[in-house]
Amino acid sequence: MQDFDTIIIGGGLSGLTAGIALARGGQRVAIATSGTSTLNCFSGSFDLLGYDDKGKEVQSPLSAAESLPATHPYAKVGVSRLGLLADKAADLLREAGISVSGKAEQNHHRITPMGIARPAWLTIDGCLTADQVAGADIVLVDIEGFLDFPVEFIKAGLEQMGAKVSVISLQLNSMRGGHSSPYETRATSIARILTREEALRELGRKISSQFSILNSQSPTVVLPAVISFDSLEMLKEMVGCPMQIIATLPPSQPGMYVQTQLRNYFTSLGGEIFHDAKVTSGMVPQGMVEGIATGYSGNVTARSYVLATGSFQSHGLIADYRKVSEPIFGLDVVQTADDGKPITNYQRTTPDIFQSQPFMQFGVATDEKLHPILHGVRVDNLYAVGSILSGHDGIRQADATGVSLITALAAAQDILGLPTC
């Protein structure tokens, strides 16, 4: 049995953010994590609030947050705190070595892997945004054998945004023989190949050789996100022109980069990560968590606990024909529609797959300090953060990463006994 100040269950964006904030505050912190996080689907941009609860695009997240329903996590944290917490989140990312641009007062637009512009709050430097495209002369790189970058869709999208786009298709010798099928070629596997200097130089030579057949004098070369940000800087020097990347279909190389940077920062602060440590149950005898059971090191105890296990995709919530439940503690789950009224199992979805699905707003019930509720009683030394929270739709409202960052920092402040922003 090991004792910590705080144990965090879940090693995705919200769990790592909470862990960093607590470790910086002087706590001994452990993160128990298993499987992969939704950073696998990360676009290279963080969203704060892209659409209001009616589906209308938001220009200023801070202003729009004032109209969110009381059930939204931002309303629980306190809309008056949102701007300062957003600034702290951006600072934390930068301190972890993740260079980002953007501001909470005004959304910009990221570019999806299908070439569509969507509102965003912060974007990693090196990722192309839609606001940079109008009037640009873009050379879009298509790597033969890589199927998770639909070039024609992206080209059409960039042209609709006002860019002049040329496409060059490259075949890399360094990719041959590494896979038995082109369907096995993923962004992360190509990124590993391109960490080798000879492979990176081959890519640089082939891009440069194409310029002679293009009419562009000062192009911006845009590649799929199959290259590390360090390698991107080296490639810029080799080719001698601006270069940026666009996210691919999962798995996400920028997502792996964010996860690695945050993990390294957390451990540099003295935090411990228990990998492949699935938490199977939590002991809550009298309104307080007294320990958790893992397959990694038996029972582990702490003064405080943070539940950051995510929603359905990462099994933080599970569903069957009878109910939706939280599997570790058995916490109360909120199942309501947009009007706040409880719904039945038959109302979890709507027939139109392009419409908002009610189940996306399901999550654990909490009080205003993000303490979860168990059988109607608040669990005082447990906090729920990130996508497991009820009251918002991370896809429809484009607030998933923002909710993860903001609620993680709010919970960490309360655990540390810091004054609210």
Rosetta blueprint (number, residue, H / E / L):
1 M L
2 Q E
3 D E
4 F E
5 D E
6 T E
7 I E
8 I E
9 I E
10 G L
11 G L
12 G L
13 L H
14 S H
15 G H
16 L H
17 T H
18 A H
19 G H
20 I H
21 A H
22 L H
23 A H
24 R H
25 G L
26 G L
27 Q L
28 R L
29 V E
30 A E
31 I E
32 A E
33 T L
34 S L
35 G L
36 T L
37 S L
38 T H
39 L H
40 N H
41 C H
42 F L
43 S L
44 G L
45 S E
46 F E
47 D L
48 L L
49 L L
50 G L
51 Y E
52 D L
53 D L
54 K L
55 G L
56 K L
57 E E
58 V L
59 Q L
60 S L
61 P H
62 L H
63 S H
64 A H
65 A H
66 E L
67 S L
68 L L
69 P L
70 A L
71 T L
72 H L
73 P H
74 Y H
75 A H
76 K H
77 V H
78 G L
79 V H
80 S H
81 R H
82 L H
83 G H
84 L H
85 L H
86 A H
87 D H
88 K H
89 A H
90 A H
91 D H
92 L H
93 L H
94 R H
95 E H
96 A L
97 G L
98 I L
99 S L
100 V E
101 S E
102 G L
103 K E
104 A L
105 E L
106 Q E
107 N L
108 H E
109 H E
110 R E
111 I E
112 T L
113 P L
114 M L
115 G L
116 I L
117 A E
118 R E
119 P E
120 A E
121 W L
122 L E
123 T E
124 I E
125 D L
126 G L
127 C E
128 L L
129 T E
130 A H
131 D H
132 Q H
133 V L
134 A L
135 G L
136 A L
137 D E
138 I E
139 V E
140 L E
141 V E
142 D E
143 I E
144 E L
145 G L
146 F L
147 L L
148 D L
149 F L
150 P L
151 V H
152 E H
153 F H
154 I H
155 K H
156 A H
157 G H
158 L H
159 E H
160 Q H
161 M L
162 G L
163 A L
164 K E
165 V E
166 S E
167 V E
168 I E
169 S E
170 L E
171 Q L
172 L L
173 N H
174 S H
175 M H
176 R L
177 G L
178 G L
179 H L
180 S L
181 S L
182 P H
183 Y H
184 E H
185 T L
186 R L
187 A H
188 T H
189 S H
190 I H
191 A H
192 R H
193 I H
194 L L
195 T L
196 R L
197 E H
198 E H
199 A H
200 L H
201 R H
202 E H
203 L H
204 G H
205 R H
206 K H
207 I H
208 S H
209 S H
210 Q H
211 F H
212 S H
213 I H
214 L L
215 N L
216 S L
217 Q L
218 S L
219 P L
220 T E
221 V E
222 V E
223 L E
224 P E
225 A L
226 V L
227 I L
228 S L
229 F H
230 D H
231 S H
232 L H
233 E H
234 M H
235 L H
236 K H
237 E H
238 M H
239 V H
240 G L
241 C L
242 P L
243 M E
244 Q E
245 I E
246 I E
247 A L
248 T L
249 L L
250 P L
251 P L
252 S L
253 Q H
254 P H
255 G H
256 M H
257 Y H
258 V H
259 Q H
260 T H
261 Q H
262 L H
263 R H
264 N H
265 Y H
266 F H
267 T H
268 S H
269 L L
270 G L
271 G L
272 E E
273 I E
274 F E
275 H L
276 D L
277 A L
278 K L
279 V E
280 T E
281 S E
282 G E
283 M E
284 V L
285 P L
286 Q L
287 G L
288 M L
289 V L
290 E L
291 G E
292 I E
293 A E
294 T E
295 G L
296 Y L
297 S L
298 G E
299 N E
300 V E
301 T E
302 A E
303 R E
304 S E
305 Y E
306 V E
307 L E
308 A L
309 T L
310 G L
311 S L
312 F L
313 Q L
314 S L
315 H L
316 G L
317 L L
318 I E
319 A E
320 D L
321 Y L
322 R L
323 K L
324 V E
325 S E
326 E L
327 P L
328 I L
329 F L
330 G L
331 L L
332 D L
333 V E
334 V E
335 Q L
336 T E
337 A L
338 D L
339 D L
340 G L
341 K L
342 P E
343 I L
344 T L
345 N H
346 Y H
347 Q H
348 R L
349 T L
350 T L
351 P L
352 D L
353 I L
354 F L
355 Q L
356 S L
357 Q L
358 P H
359 F H
360 M H
361 Q H
362 F L
363 G E
364 V E
365 A L
366 T E
367 D L
368 E L
369 K L
370 L L
371 H L
372 P E
373 I E
374 L E
375 H L
376 G L
377 V E
378 R E
379 V L
380 D L
381 N L
382 L E
383 Y E
384 A E
385 V L
386 G H
387 S H
388 I H
389 L E
390 S L
391 G L
392 H L
393 D L
394 G L
395 I L
396 R L
397 Q L
398 A L
399 D L
400 A H
401 T H
402 G H
403 V H
404 S H
405 L H
406 I H
407 T H
408 A H
409 L H
410 A H
411 A H
412 A H
413 Q H
414 D H
415 I H
416 L H
417 G L
418 L L
419 P L
420 T L
421 C L
